[in-house]
Amino acid sequence: MEKQSAVKKYSRSLIKFQSLIALFLLCLAISLLSDKFLTATNAWNVMRQISVNVCISVGMTLVVLTAGIDLSVGSVLALCGAVTAGLLKNGIELPANNLFIGFTLLGAIVAGLLIGALLGVFNGWTITKFKVPPFVATLAMLTIARGLTMLWTGGYPISSLGENFASIGTGWLLGIPVPVWLSGIVVVIAVVLTKKTRLGRYIYAIGGNESAAKLSGINVNKIKIAVYTIAGTLAAVGGIIVTSRLDSAQPNAGVTYELDAIAAVVIGGTSLSGGRGSILGTVLGAVIIGVLNNGLVLLNVSPFWQQVVKGAVILLAVIIDKANAKSE
């Protein structure tokens, strides 16, 4: 009996630290295969790349905790980045009224964030009002947002956005890249939200048992709309960082970013069934995905094989998640 108890305790400890173990083994393998991996320049490059996925993945975590999914984050990222770039560079012209509206840097950023929030509200409203499955509703938004991005940009990049805007994605503050600061702020706010606020408790309650949450008086629809709104806003933050880093709003930006976000969430230990997971676990998952992407590039692995590897990692993470759920 004591032996079984000790084995179960050991298994739980292993499950708890499985992401950290996976990250250590991954770093060890890549460092042995490439002498460029363990360098300060590469480390900061990885952190810069991870910052975008962290922002998106944090929003995805909140959605998944309610037993939902958001497949539109990549397209929302592209649209919000394009809107921000377009307003900053070209403003809004109304020839019929002989009117031109210019935008400051702050005004363009706020507009981009507002677009992301509105698209998130629409996702949440569609899901709660019409009972459309989250997979279908956000898949539709994926297509809608991508189409709107093409219409806004005309299919061409919007470039040369100025040094002030470029500093958001390429600048440094106190020896740390600005995107890392931004993603760090997002993580801190999200951790406080999930652990210290009523909204956080309600999110876990809905994911754990939606019927029980309704019976206890929680406004489930309101919470779900709030969660998708946050996810859309954080996708917009990611879009602004990407656009700033490239100094260009690309019409095809954010393609497959939703896969990296879902992978980070699942690898970080958040259950796709909802109600179980953490923001810090997702951050660790995003680091693993970032290191994996970086390692594959350093090893000159074909982009096609990179997709195969990432798909296999997502599948493996889901299988492990299901196995852990059964063992509990």
VMD Tcl script that draws the C-alpha trace (Angstrom):
set ca {
  {0.00 0.00 0.00}
  {2.81 2.37 0.96}
  {4.68 1.43 -2.21}
  {1.63 2.29 -4.38}
  {1.25 5.59 -2.55}
  {4.91 6.44 -3.13}
  {4.63 5.58 -6.84}
  {1.53 7.75 -7.20}
  {3.25 10.63 -5.39}
  {6.29 10.29 -7.68}
  {4.03 10.21 -10.76}
  {2.28 13.40 -9.69}
  {5.62 15.14 -9.14}
  {6.76 14.01 -12.59}
  {3.54 15.34 -14.18}
  {3.95 18.65 -12.35}
  {7.48 19.19 -13.68}
  {7.13 17.48 -17.07}
  {7.25 20.79 -18.99}
  {10.43 21.87 -17.23}
  {12.01 18.48 -17.89}
  {11.00 18.70 -21.57}
  {12.50 22.21 -21.84}
  {15.79 21.10 -20.24}
  {16.12 18.08 -22.53}
  {15.25 20.20 -25.59}
  {17.86 22.85 -24.73}
  {20.44 20.16 -24.05}
  {19.82 18.44 -27.39}
  {19.93 21.67 -29.43}
  {23.05 22.95 -27.66}
  {24.85 19.71 -28.50}
  {23.83 19.97 -32.16}
  {24.45 23.70 -32.64}
  {27.16 25.92 -31.09}
  {25.08 29.02 -31.90}
  {22.25 28.13 -29.52}
  {23.84 28.99 -26.15}
  {24.79 32.58 -27.01}
  {23.47 35.83 -25.55}
  {22.45 37.13 -28.98}
  {20.43 34.02 -29.74}
  {18.88 34.02 -26.25}
  {17.55 37.56 -26.71}
  {16.38 36.69 -30.20}
  {14.40 33.75 -28.81}
  {12.91 35.94 -26.06}
  {11.88 38.54 -28.64}
  {10.17 35.88 -30.76}
  {8.52 34.28 -27.75}
  {7.04 37.61 -26.58}
  {4.44 37.63 -29.36}
  {3.34 34.05 -28.72}
  {3.19 34.74 -24.97}
  {0.70 37.58 -25.52}
  {-1.48 35.45 -27.78}
  {-1.16 32.34 -25.62}
  {-2.20 34.14 -22.43}
  {-5.48 35.14 -24.10}
  {-5.85 31.61 -25.48}
  {-5.35 30.18 -21.99}
  {-8.26 32.18 -20.59}
  {-10.45 30.97 -23.46}
  {-9.41 27.32 -23.07}
  {-9.99 27.49 -19.31}
  {-13.66 28.09 -20.11}
  {-13.57 24.99 -22.35}
  {-13.51 27.17 -25.48}
  {-11.04 27.74 -28.32}
  {-10.06 30.73 -30.46}
  {-8.75 29.91 -33.93}
  {-8.97 33.54 -35.10}
  {-6.05 35.02 -33.14}
  {-3.57 34.86 -36.04}
  {-5.89 36.70 -38.43}
  {-6.94 39.20 -35.75}
  {-3.25 39.86 -35.12}
  {-2.72 40.61 -38.81}
  {-5.75 42.89 -39.08}
  {-4.94 44.89 -35.95}
  {-1.31 45.32 -37.00}
  {-2.43 46.46 -40.46}
  {-5.00 48.91 -39.07}
  {-2.43 50.39 -36.69}
  {0.14 50.77 -39.48}
  {-2.39 52.15 -41.97}
  {-3.76 54.78 -39.59}
  {-0.29 55.80 -38.44}
  {1.06 56.23 -41.96}
  {-1.97 57.29 -44.01}
  {-4.67 58.35 -41.56}
  {-8.25 58.40 -42.85}
  {-9.21 60.38 -45.94}
  {-12.81 61.42 -46.68}
  {-12.60 63.17 -50.08}
  {-16.38 63.69 -50.27}
  {-16.23 65.85 -47.14}
  {-12.78 67.26 -47.93}
  {-11.62 65.81 -44.62}
  {-8.40 64.14 -43.47}
  {-8.01 62.56 -40.04}
  {-4.44 62.00 -38.91}
  {-3.39 59.69 -36.08}
  {-0.65 60.04 -33.53}
  {1.36 56.95 -32.51}
  {-0.78 56.49 -29.39}
  {-3.99 57.03 -31.33}
  {-3.09 54.41 -33.95}
  {-2.14 51.88 -31.25}
  {-5.38 52.47 -29.35}
  {-7.33 52.02 -32.58}
  {-5.57 48.71 -33.25}
  {-6.28 47.47 -29.73}
  {-9.91 48.56 -30.04}
  {-10.34 46.58 -33.27}
  {-8.97 43.47 -31.53}
  {-11.31 43.95 -28.59}
  {-14.34 44.43 -30.86}
  {-13.56 41.29 -32.84}
  {-13.23 39.42 -29.53}
  {-16.59 40.78 -28.40}
  {-18.13 39.60 -31.66}
  {-16.66 36.11 -31.15}
  {-18.02 35.91 -27.62}
  {-21.41 37.31 -28.62}
  {-21.77 34.83 -31.49}
  {-20.87 31.92 -29.23}
  {-23.16 32.90 -26.35}
  {-26.10 34.46 -28.21}
  {-26.49 31.90 -31.00}
  {-24.88 28.91 -29.24}
  {-22.39 28.50 -32.10}
  {-19.56 26.14 -31.10}
  {-16.37 28.16 -30.38}
  {-14.47 26.15 -33.01}
  {-16.92 27.16 -35.75}
  {-17.40 30.78 -34.63}
  {-13.69 31.53 -34.40}
  {-12.92 29.63 -37.59}
  {-15.37 31.95 -39.35}
  {-13.67 34.96 -37.75}
  {-10.31 33.64 -38.94}
  {-11.54 33.94 -42.52}
  {-13.37 37.24 -41.97}
  {-10.41 38.96 -40.32}
  {-7.99 37.70 -42.98}
  {-10.28 39.00 -45.71}
  {-10.59 42.39 -43.98}
  {-6.79 42.54 -43.73}
  {-6.49 42.01 -47.49}
  {-9.14 44.66 -48.16}
  {-7.46 47.17 -45.83}
  {-3.97 46.66 -47.27}
  {-4.98 45.93 -50.86}
  {-2.77 42.84 -50.57}
  {0.39 44.98 -50.22}
  {2.58 45.61 -47.15}
  {2.32 48.93 -45.31}
  {5.94 49.87 -44.54}
  {8.22 52.70 -43.32}
  {6.28 53.43 -40.14}
  {8.89 55.56 -38.36}
  {11.51 55.08 -35.66}
  {9.16 55.69 -32.73}
  {6.85 52.89 -33.79}
  {9.78 50.60 -34.66}
  {11.14 51.00 -31.12}
  {8.17 49.00 -29.77}
  {9.39 45.86 -31.50}
  {13.13 46.48 -31.72}
  {13.94 48.83 -28.83}
  {15.61 48.10 -25.49}
  {14.73 49.28 -21.99}
  {17.14 48.75 -19.07}
  {19.04 46.17 -21.11}
  {15.94 44.12 -21.95}
  {14.03 44.18 -25.29}
  {10.80 46.19 -25.15}
  {8.66 43.25 -26.44}
  {9.87 41.18 -23.46}
  {8.75 43.95 -21.11}
  {5.35 44.13 -22.80}
  {4.79 40.36 -22.65}
  {5.97 40.36 -19.02}
  {3.39 43.00 -18.11}
  {0.69 40.95 -19.85}
  {1.72 37.84 -17.89}
  {1.73 39.65 -14.53}
  {-1.73 41.13 -15.15}
  {-3.08 37.75 -16.28}
  {-1.64 35.94 -13.24}
  {-3.25 38.47 -10.90}
  {-6.53 38.21 -12.81}
  {-6.69 34.41 -12.62}
  {-5.48 34.04 -9.04}
  {-6.70 37.13 -7.20}
  {-9.94 38.30 -8.84}
  {-13.53 37.17 -8.99}
  {-13.34 37.02 -12.79}
  {-10.51 34.50 -12.52}
  {-12.49 32.28 -10.14}
  {-15.50 32.44 -12.43}
  {-13.38 31.43 -15.46}
  {-12.19 28.29 -13.68}
  {-15.69 27.56 -12.41}
  {-17.21 27.74 -15.90}
  {-14.53 25.47 -17.35}
  {-14.89 23.00 -14.50}
  {-18.67 22.70 -14.65}
  {-20.68 25.24 -16.64}
  {-24.07 23.99 -15.40}
  {-22.99 24.27 -11.78}
  {-21.58 27.74 -12.46}
  {-24.96 28.86 -13.84}
  {-26.80 27.42 -10.84}
  {-24.47 29.27 -8.49}
  {-25.48 32.58 -10.08}
  {-22.52 33.24 -12.37}
  {-23.38 35.13 -15.55}
  {-21.70 32.62 -17.85}
  {-22.39 34.51 -21.08}
  {-20.93 37.73 -19.70}
  {-17.76 35.98 -18.54}
  {-17.29 34.21 -21.88}
  {-17.66 37.48 -23.81}
  {-15.11 39.09 -21.48}
  {-12.67 36.22 -22.04}
  {-12.90 36.39 -25.84}
  {-12.57 40.18 -25.66}
  {-9.32 39.81 -23.71}
  {-8.08 37.21 -26.23}
  {-8.80 39.58 -29.13}
  {-7.09 42.49 -27.39}
  {-3.98 40.45 -26.64}
  {-3.88 39.26 -30.26}
  {-3.87 42.96 -31.19}
  {-0.93 43.54 -28.83}
  {0.91 40.73 -30.61}
  {0.03 42.28 -33.97}
  {1.44 45.66 -32.98}
  {4.69 44.04 -31.77}
  {5.08 42.01 -34.98}
  {4.33 45.01 -37.21}
  {6.74 47.19 -35.27}
  {9.52 44.60 -35.36}
  {9.22 44.22 -39.14}
  {8.53 47.94 -39.68}
  {5.84 46.64 -42.00}
  {2.27 45.34 -41.81}
  {2.22 42.18 -43.89}
  {-1.19 40.98 -45.21}
  {-0.22 37.37 -44.47}
  {1.12 38.05 -40.96}
  {0.07 35.69 -38.19}
  {-0.54 32.63 -40.38}
  {-0.47 29.48 -38.15}
  {0.13 31.61 -35.02}
  {-3.00 30.08 -33.53}
  {-1.30 26.68 -33.71}
  {1.70 27.92 -31.74}
  {-0.64 29.47 -29.16}
  {-2.68 26.28 -28.75}
  {0.53 24.26 -28.52}
  {1.89 26.56 -25.79}
  {-1.37 26.29 -23.83}
  {-1.56 22.50 -24.00}
  {2.15 21.91 -23.41}
  {1.88 24.26 -20.42}
  {-0.63 21.92 -18.80}
  {-3.95 23.63 -19.50}
  {-6.66 21.07 -20.21}
  {-8.60 21.47 -23.46}
  {-11.65 20.34 -21.46}
  {-11.38 23.52 -19.38}
  {-11.13 24.28 -15.68}
  {-7.50 23.25 -15.20}
  {-4.29 25.10 -16.05}
  {-2.25 28.20 -15.31}
  {-0.81 31.27 -16.99}
  {2.74 30.48 -15.87}
  {2.40 26.98 -17.31}
  {1.44 28.54 -20.63}
  {4.47 30.84 -20.51}
  {6.66 27.77 -20.05}
  {4.86 26.13 -22.98}
  {5.52 29.22 -25.12}
  {9.21 29.07 -24.19}
  {9.34 25.41 -25.27}
  {7.68 26.23 -28.62}
  {10.03 29.21 -29.10}
  {13.13 27.16 -28.34}
  {11.88 24.40 -30.65}
  {11.29 26.86 -33.50}
  {14.68 28.47 -32.96}
  {16.45 25.12 -32.78}
  {14.88 23.89 -35.99}
  {16.01 27.06 -37.78}
  {19.56 26.81 -36.40}
  {19.73 23.20 -37.54}
  {18.56 24.22 -41.04}
  {15.52 21.99 -40.89}
  {13.17 22.48 -43.85}
  {10.17 24.74 -43.07}
  {7.92 21.89 -44.24}
  {9.43 19.52 -41.70}
  {9.12 22.24 -39.05}
  {5.35 22.14 -39.52}
  {5.40 18.34 -39.22}
  {7.40 18.50 -35.99}
  {5.17 21.17 -34.42}
  {2.04 19.24 -35.37}
  {3.49 16.09 -33.78}
  {4.35 18.06 -30.61}
  {0.77 19.36 -30.34}
  {-0.63 15.86 -30.79}
  {1.75 14.42 -28.20}
  {0.85 17.19 -25.72}
  {-2.88 16.47 -26.11}
  {-2.31 12.72 -25.64}
  {-0.30 13.39 -22.47}
  {-3.03 15.78 -21.24}
  {-5.69 13.09 -21.70}
  {-3.52 10.50 -19.99}
  {-2.93 12.82 -17.04}
  {-6.67 13.53 -16.76}
  {-7.43 9.81 -16.55}
  {-4.78 9.22 -13.89}
  {-6.23 11.89 -11.59}
}
mol new
graphics top color blue
foreach p $ca { graphics top sphere $p radius 0.5 }
foreach p [lrange $ca 0 end-1] q [lrange $ca 1 end] { graphics top cylinder $p $q radius 0.2 }
display resetview
